[in-house]
């Protein structure tokens, strides 16, 4: 292991000192020095022209997801998967981000972002870009993907495409399986317009009685029935089962299309004169008054219930819905015309992810099977291996099972006295949670800090928390006022030499399911200073303790911002002394204005700054005299890039460099309003791996990378005689079994 008394480690430690030693936020106005060619000498670094609007940057990210779905050489069901991800992302964007902007617009709030774009302008731009993207997505499905799937044997068809025997078969299925659970709701003076739940598919129906008097009704498509019915070409009484290999002798029909066809059966004595599907998106960013809540658990429960019926942000109507039905909905929901979106193609395409479950390997991307990091084997000697040297895990190329093994081995090891862990998103059937309960049943002290406010995972986390409490696990419900987003597991072990602690610090959630699709990093270490920091942080999270500094770690909200600021400034000073200044940032979002200003300062000073930002990036590279030494790249491939790495110094010289990995992005919420952790990588071997396998490789990628130039992302195209570099495929080649 590298000598931890080196000068760079000393710099590491200084970077995590008390924030009182440096200003928490730089308030001064910094101007471009004018030393660089073409410098804009009088352009202050607070100028709105230097910042991209975060919402429009997010739409650029989702555009890259859509472009991935549109790739003609991508397997067909993989195209369906990325198309459904595109629509799912868009739903969440409207539920959270657009809802907040709309609230600002309604209340007349002033512009909040450094780009100074007004709420009205943001809403107009969002609508314009969203309509363009949705149009492209629908066109791809209707004109290319759906016909190509049919040719490959996966026929997603309309009811009218079926032959009479198949239609008869579906009528039987409708009467037996669907009709009994449908609940049409009349809308009249005695029956007010019903509450429409978020993202549900609904029908608005106009019916006429025997006197030709018109009435309206609403029908919700139940969420607990299959989205698709598989109709055999030679119908029988039993629906074909899709277990095993896919039976290509079936047609696939959307359940809502079946319901729409048989609507008249729900209104005997009336004639259906008009019908149309619609779907609303509600504001789900419900505030929790934590300081006023006697019971945080009950407060979160209440917020989950309120989320289903928050204010309406968007109304989606199916293509060619009668205008009178749209007008009726608009009047009842009190909407503006700009909130209405017409959907060509299937409604709620996010649900088409189910088609990716079809067992047709030829239409899917080749599955990847992760390998073990040799240092984690055998499992029975895992703690001894960690005691000898730090272990760096790179998921999903190296299996997340090693992290599960770490917790499970701690649960069954008689030398282990206790386990402390943070849980943000753990997924269903979590082996991590089960291991914690097993450890408690084995008599160990177990503490789980469960973040109840993990958006869209609140209910699952509440259920896990209550289940652990039933097993006498000490459950702490997050931290009032701050989300606990840090990924930490601390194991306390009695050994012959005394009590020793072991730690896992990760960049991603303790969720084996998502770990198969997300690229993340994890450090297993027994370094006394790091383990002591984690111990102290758990005392802050679970008891009454205040800390403004830590030995090795940078921790939000106390020392993360100031530590990263000092790290950037230290590299600027090193560049002035020695030259060859380098900063490489890999994160999911780069939004914080003060951090962007500092990166502009570094660029102006001549430091080369490379940013690998998967999602939102408000920094504008390539501006003469300001950011001409900055590049921004975004990789979107087989896996979702999720790791965070902050590197300061030459990539090729680990002695002159230091780096951090952890849970925090460069956003105000991560730096100031959450509990986050980044840890230094102290071992020279592991720093070399990070430089070569993550940063250098991804900066060289010319197959799955988009390059940001000011406001526009352009797909990088390999130019002869360049060698093709696909960073993710190269890691699969290196580590695949």
C-alpha positions, 0 to 999 in steps of 0.5 A: 500500500502506498505510503500515506504520509506522502505530500499529496495525502497531506494535501488531501487532509488539508482539503478536508479541514474546517471550512472556516479556513476558507470562504464557503462561497466565493462572492467576489466577481472574477473577470477573465484575465485576457491572457488567453488569445481572444479573451473576453476581457470585460466578461464577468464570470457571473454573466448569464451568458456563461451558464446553460439553463439546467432544465434545457441541459436535462432535455439535452441529456434525454435527447441522447437517450432518445438518439440511443433508441433510434440507432438502427444497428441496436437490437430491436428490443433494446431500442424498445428499452431505451425508448421506454427509458426516454419516456420514463425520464420525461414523466419524472422531469414533468413531475419534479422539475417542470412542476417547480418551474410552473409554480414559479411562473404562477407565483411570479417568482424571480429567476433563480438560476445563474442563466437568469432565464425567466420561468415563462421562457423556460416553460416555452423552451421546454414545451418546444423541445419536448414536442420535438423529441416526442414527435421523433420518438413516436415517429420511430415507433410507428414507422420503423420499430413497430414494423421491424418487430412485426417482421421479427415475429413480435407483432404489436397490433390493433384490435382491428388487425385481428381476425374474427376468431382472435377478436372472439377470443379477446371478447372472452378474455375481456368478459372474464378478466377485465370487465369485472374490475372496471369502474366507469364513473359518471360525471354530472351534478350528482357525480363531480369530476373524479380525482385522476391519479398521477400517470394513470391511463384513463378514458373520457367517454361521451354517451347518449341516452334514448333521448339523445341527451349527452353524458360524460363518464370517466374510466380508469384502466386498472393498474393491476392487470397486464399491460399486454394480452398475447393472442394466439393465431389459432385461438384456444380458451387458454392464453399462451404463457410467455415463460420459456422461449417466446411463441411467435405464433401470437399477436400482442394487443395493448390492454387499453386498446381492448378496453376501448374496443369493448366500452359499449358493454359498460354502458347498456342502454346508452350509445357511446358517441365519443371516446378518447384516452388521456393521462395527467402528470401531477406535481410529485415534489411534495414538501415535508415539514420535517421540523413540524412533524412529530413523527417523520415516518408518518410525515413521509407516509402522508407525503406519498399519499398527497403526491398521487393528487398534486397539482396537474402539470401536464395533460396528455391526450391520444392522437385524434381525440375529439376536440370536445373531449379535450375541451371538457378535460381542460375546463375541469382540470383548469389548464392552460393550452401550453399544458396539453400534449397530443400523443401519437403512438401508444399512451404511457410508452414507459410501460412498454419496458415489459416487452424487454422481458420477452425471452428473445435473445436475438432481439436483445443486447448481449447480456454481461456476466460480471467477474469477481475482483480476485482480492475479494476471494475467498469470501471467508478471508475477505476481512483479512484481504482488506486489512492487507490492502485497500480494494477498489471495485468497479461495477458492473464489470466487477460483480456487486456480489462482493459488496453483498458478500461483505455485509453477509460475511459480517453477519455470520462472522463471530468476530464481528460485533456490529454493523452500521449502514446507510440505505437510500435505494435498496430495491426489492428482495434485498439481500443487504437488508436480509443480511442486516436482519440476520446479523441482528438475529445472531446477536450483533449490534446493527444500525441502519440509517434509512433515508425515507425521503428517497424520491419514488422509493419512500414506500419501499423504504418504509416497508424495509424499515418496519421489517428491520425494526420487527427484527430489533435492528436499530433503525434511524429514519434519516436526518431532519432537514437533510437527505442521507445520500452517502453510501456507507457500511461500517463493520466493527470486528474484535481481532487478536490485536484489538477492535478493528473497523472496516468500511465500504464507501460507494458511489452507488446504491446498495441495490444489486438489481440496479448495480447490473446496469449502472457503472459505480465504484466502491472502496473497501478499506481498513485505513484507520483514519477513514474508518474513524471518520465514518464512525464519527459520521454515523454518530452525527447521523444517529445521535447528537454530535456536530463536526465541521471537519474530518481526517480524510473524508469530505462530508456534506454539508460541512466540508465537501464544498470547501474541500473541493474548492481548495483542491481546485485552487491547489491545482491552479497554484501547482500549475503556476509553479510547475505547469501541466495542471490537470483537473478531471471531473466525472459526475452525473450533474455539474450545476453549482454556479460557484463550482463552475466559476472556479473551473472557469478560473482554473481554465483561465489560469491555464489548467486543462479541465476535462469533465465527464458529465452524464446528465445536466451540465450548466458549464459552457466549454470552449468560450475564448478566454474563459473556458477554452481549456475545458472539455465536456463529454457525455457517455451513454452506452450499454450501462448508465454512467453513475460513478463520481470521481474528482481528480487533481493533477496529471493523470499519468503521474499518481505521485503528483495527483490525488483523487476522490470517489463518492456519492456527491455531484457538483450540485447545490443540493449535494454540497449543501443540503445532503449528507454526502461523502467522498473519500480519497483513494490513497493506494497508488495501485488503485489511483493508477487503475482509476486513471487508466480504466475509468478516466483515460479510457473514457476520455478516449472513447469515440464510439459512445461519446457526445461532445459539448460545444457551448450549448450543443452536444455532438456525437463524436465520430471516429476519424481515420486513422484513429483507433476505435475506442468504446470504453464500456466494451473495453472494460467488458473485454477486460473483466468479462468472464 
